[in-house]
Amino acid sequence: QVQLVESGGGSVQVGGSLKVSCAASGYIYQNCGMGWYRQAPGKEREFIAYISRLGATTYANTVKGRFTISQDNEKKTVYLQMNSLETEDTAIYYCTADLNLNCARLWGQGTQVTVSS
């Protein structure tokens, strides 16, 4: 069974940086791409960033220029480097992986990121 395990969340002050990671494990024969979403209290889950198998990236306008998504294909891991963090970035961050047959989307369990002033 394929699983996604996130790590690296925590608390940071405004202007600080955090890096979250998400590792996929299990039988994976096709990785179409991986990404990140977040959900703040009282708000809907929103797209943050995506990286394709070949390394093409897409970002939400709210994080463009501050966040960087990257991957290690050998380790089946995706990273999200978050710089210049703002209080509005406080949320649970979820990773996604589009894997195997039909590039089916799998979701991680989420990791909390809290930015305080």
Backbone as a ProteinNet text record, in pm:
[ID]
protein_1_A
[PRIMARY]
QVQLVESGGGSVQVGGSLKVSCAASGYIYQNCGMGWYRQAPGKEREFIAYISRLGATTYANTVKGRFTISQDNEKKTVYLQMNSLETEDTAIYYCTADLNLNCARLWGQGTQVTVSS
[TERTIARY]
85.1	0	89	56.7	136.2	93.4	190.8	163.5	247.2	195.9	270.4	289.4	412.4	442.8	509.3	445	496.4	575.6	667.5	745.1	794.4	838	901.4	815	690	606.5	649.8	592.1	624.9	583	644.4	611.2	729.3	699.6	803.3	744.9	831	785.8	775.6	700.7	684.5	822.1	834.4	960.8	1054.8	1021.7	1108	1087	1155.3	1152	1126.3	1064.5	1044.1	1053.5	1090.9	1092.3	1016	914	838.9	870.8	862.4	895.6	781.9	777.8	676.4	738.6	743.6	803.8	697.2	704.6	612.8	680.2	605.5	659.9	558.5	609.5	523.7	558.5	472	497.5	456.4	554.8	530.8	599.9	524	586.5	572	490.7	476.4	446.6	525.8	503	479.9	357.9	324.9	355	359.2	386.3	344.5	397	364.9	338.6	265.4	230.9	196.7	156.8	119.5	-8.8	-92.4	-212.1	-204.8	-290.1	-300.6	-444.6	-474.3	-607.1	-592.8	-635.3	-632.3	-764.6	-766	-888.8	-1003.2	-1115.8	-1233.8	-1230.6	-1128.2	-1117.1	-1111.6	-1136	-1128	-982.2	-963	-828.2	-790.3	-666	-622.3	-492.7	-478.8	-358	-242.1	-123.4	-3.5	98.2	137.6	243.2	237	293.9	296.9	425.2	480.2	597.9	572.8	591.5	569	687.1	667.7	773.9	902.1	886.1	1002.2	1053.3	988.2	1040	974	869.4	797.8	717.9	722.5	659	546.9	450.8	339.3	316.5	287.2	265.8	136.7	76.8	-31.6	27.4	-49.3	1.2	35.7	-35	-14.1	123.2	187.9	316.7	430.2	397.5	499.5	608.1	732.9	845.4	888.2	804.3	839.6	858.5	781.6	788.7	854.9	926.9	990	962.8	907.8	883.9	997	1040.6	1145.6	1119.8	1194	1172.8	1303	1302.7	1411	1343.1	1353.9	1281.9	1329.9	1460.3	1514.4	1457.2	1439.6	1386.8	1235.3	1173.7	1028.7	980.8	1048.8	1020.7	1001.4	904.3	883.4	904	959.3	990.5	918.1	892.5	840.3	920	1005.2	1081.4	998.4	971.3	885.4	966.2	980.4	1054.3	960.9	1008	930.3	788.2	777.6	646.2	565.2	434.7	339.8	236.4	168.1	67.7	-39.3	-65	-165.5	-123.3	1.8	49.5	19.6	-30.5	-65.6	-175.5	-148	-242.2	-188.2	-272	-225.1	-184.7	-64.9	-12	-19.5	-79.5	-98.8	-19.7	49.8	115.2	26.3	45.4	-25.4	75.8	38	120	27.4	56.2	-22.3	55.2	8.2	90	21.4	105.6	66.1	-45.8	-136.2	-238.4	-324.1	-338.1	-417.7	-366.8	-244.5	-187.6	-284.2	-332.2	-430.2	-371.1	-448.8	-400.3	-412.7	-301.5	-296	-267.1	-326.4	-306.5	-232.1	-145.5	-80.4	-173.2	-124.5	-208.3	-206.9	-113.3	-106.1	-5.1	54.2	147.2	117.9	117.3	78.4	195.3	166.3	261.3	193.8	260.4	205.4	305.3	258.4	341.6	285.6	367.7	321.1	397.1	331.9	394.5	459.4
-118.4	0	124	217.7	338.9	438.2	500.4	600.3	723.7	837.7	963.2	1005.4	1037.7	1080.6	1216.9	1314	1450.6	1477.4	1570.4	1610.5	1752.7	1813.9	1944.7	2062.5	2040.6	2152.9	2204.2	2316.5	2371.9	2516.1	2587.2	2726.5	2814.5	2930.8	3024.4	3164.8	3263.4	3401.3	3458.7	3566.2	3633.6	3666.6	3637.6	3661.6	3543.7	3442.3	3326	3226.1	3113.3	3008.8	2872.7	2786.7	2647.1	2563.1	2438	2344.2	2219.8	2185.7	2064.3	1960.7	1835.4	1725.4	1625.3	1548.1	1444.3	1327.8	1213.4	1095	991.1	938.6	832.7	698	602.8	468.3	365.5	244.3	139.5	109.4	32	-7.5	105.6	172.4	284	255.1	242.4	218	336	433.4	553.5	672.5	777.6	901.2	1011.5	1058.5	1160.1	1300.6	1318.8	1449.7	1455.5	1555.4	1572	1718.6	1744.3	1883.4	1909.6	2033.5	2076.8	2159.3	2136.1	2215.8	2260	2354.3	2392.4	2429.3	2419	2455.6	2532.5	2657.2	2741.9	2725.7	2758.1	2744.9	2823.9	2756.8	2823.5	2849.4	2799.4	2823.3	2692.1	2700.2	2581.5	2547.2	2420.9	2377.8	2444.3	2493.2	2563	2506.1	2514.8	2469.4	2563.4	2505.4	2584.5	2568.1	2445.6	2423.4	2280.3	2262.3	2129.6	2116.5	1993.6	1965.7	1835.9	1839.8	1720.8	1625.6	1508.4	1407.1	1460.3	1545.4	1598.7	1729	1776.6	1893.1	2025.4	2024.8	2149.4	2189.4	2317.9	2363.8	2463.3	2464	2558.8	2606.1	2734.9	2792.9	2874.2	2879.4	2972.9	3113	3211.3	3349.3	3396	3343.1	3386.7	3347.2	3248.7	3203	3218.3	3258.2	3268.6	3367.3	3324.6	3408.3	3388.7	3323	3298	3148.9	3066.3	2921	2855.2	2747	2669.5	2521.9	2458.9	2315.2	2244.5	2131.8	2053.2	1905.9	1819.8	1676.9	1600.4	1486.2	1390	1262.8	1238	1124.4	991.1	984.7	858.7	828.6	933.1	915.4	923.5	952.1	966.8	1067.6	1178.9	1281.7	1416.8	1491.3	1627.1	1721.8	1837.9	1936.2	2067.4	2144.6	2279.1	2371	2451.1	2550.8	2678.4	2724.3	2840.1	2952.4	3062.8	3178.7	3297.6	3396.5	3519.5	3486.9	3400.4	3353.5	3466.1	3459.6	3558.3	3486.7	3563.3	3500.5	3430.2	3483.2	3423	3286.2	3250.4	3118.1	3009.4	3049.7	2952.3	2859.6	2729.6	2631.9	2491.2	2394.2	2256.6	2236	2187.6	2167	2018.2	1991	1854.1	1830.8	1719.7	1686.5	1592.1	1593.7	1503.5	1434.6	1316.1	1243.3	1175	1193.8	1131.7	1009	892.9	771.7	660.7	576.6	446.4	458.3	363.2	357.2	483.2	542.7	664.7	784.2	775.1	883.8	920.4	821.7	841.7	926.7	1021.6	1116.7	1058.5	1066.2	1024.8	1147.9	1153.9	1267.6	1224.8	1315.3	1293.1	1330.2	1309.5	1332.3	1477.8	1555.8	1696.2	1725.8	1844.1	1889.9	2037.1	2072.3	2207.6	2304.7	2418.8	2529	2650.2	2707.3	2822.8	2937.5	3051.6	3169.9	3276.7	3323.6	3420.6	3551.3	3657.8	3790.8	3829.1
0	0	0	-87.4	-98.2	9.4	70	173.7	150.5	197.5	197.3	342.1	376.3	512.5	506.2	571.4	571.4	698.5	688.3	804.6	785	895.2	885.6	922.6	953.9	994.5	1130.7	1170.5	1300.7	1309.4	1403.6	1428.1	1393.6	1339.1	1299.7	1307.9	1320.3	1324.6	1183.4	1172.9	1044.3	985.9	857.1	789.3	790.6	869.9	881.3	769.2	781.4	678.6	741.2	662.9	701.1	574.8	592.4	480.9	522.6	446.9	472.8	366	405.2	315.4	312.3	205.8	193.2	117.9	182.8	122.6	91.1	-29.2	-70.5	-51.9	-0.5	18.6	-30	-54.1	-105.6	-250.1	-315.2	-453.4	-546.6	-604.8	-695.2	-826.7	-932.7	-1062.5	-1156.6	-1116.3	-1197.5	-1107.1	-1119.6	-1044.6	-1146.9	-1157	-1256.7	-1207	-1076.2	-1020.4	-874.9	-804.6	-663.1	-635.1	-530	-502.4	-358.1	-333.8	-200	-204.2	-105.6	-79.3	66.4	101.5	242	276.3	404.8	452.7	582.6	577.7	697	771.3	900.4	979.8	917.5	898.7	845.2	696.3	627.5	483.5	408.3	278.2	195	165	133.6	95.8	-35.7	-43.9	-164.2	-218.5	-348.3	-417.3	-386	-366.1	-341	-453.3	-480.9	-579.4	-630.7	-750.4	-812.8	-892.1	-892.2	-973.1	-1048.8	-1178.3	-1259.7	-1250	-1304.4	-1302.7	-1366.7	-1467.3	-1537.8	-1478	-1372.3	-1302.7	-1335.1	-1415.7	-1442.7	-1319.4	-1284.9	-1161.8	-1187.7	-1097.3	-1099.5	-957.7	-942.5	-810	-806.1	-689.8	-666.9	-658.4	-702.3	-700.3	-559.2	-459.9	-322.2	-267.1	-329	-276.3	-376.7	-497.7	-601.9	-558.9	-574	-534.5	-389.7	-309.9	-169.7	-142.3	-209.5	-188.7	-309.7	-283.2	-390.4	-369.9	-471.6	-466.7	-540.5	-485.9	-549.4	-518.6	-584.9	-563.5	-577.3	-515.6	-530.5	-579.7	-709.5	-767.4	-711.7	-685.9	-633.7	-495.7	-415.5	-280.8	-276.7	-393.4	-401.4	-296.7	-292.1	-192.1	-259.2	-210.2	-256	-138.5	-168.1	-65.4	-96.9	7.3	-9.9	81.5	19.6	93.6	100.4	221	240.8	305.1	235.4	283.8	300.2	372.4	393.5	438.1	535.8	579.3	643.5	619.4	670.1	756.9	840.6	927.2	844	724.6	636.2	584.1	602.4	559.2	662.8	777.4	880.3	829	833.2	778.9	802.7	773.4	762.7	617.1	596.8	462.7	427.5	312.9	266.6	139	131.2	4.8	-75.3	-204.1	-293.7	-384.4	-428.8	-525.4	-623.6	-752.2	-858.7	-904.9	-866.7	-878.6	-954.9	-1010.2	-1065.6	-1168.5	-1168.4	-1271.7	-1272.5	-1390.7	-1409.1	-1329	-1282.3	-1201.5	-1089	-1019.3	-913	-801.3	-754.5	-653	-512.9	-442.1	-302.2	-218.3	-97.9	-8.9	116.6	165.3	292.3	407.3	528.7	646.1	690.3	638.5	672.6	781.9	773.9	876.1	904.9	1031.7	1072.9	1058.1	997.8	990.1	1053.4	1153	1224.2	1216.7	1168.7	1156.8	1249.8	1341.4	1440.1	1427.9	1468.6	1459.4	1591.3
[MASK]
+++++++++++++++++++++++++++++++++++++++++++++++++++++++++++++++++++++++++++++++++++++++++++++++++++++++++++++++++++++

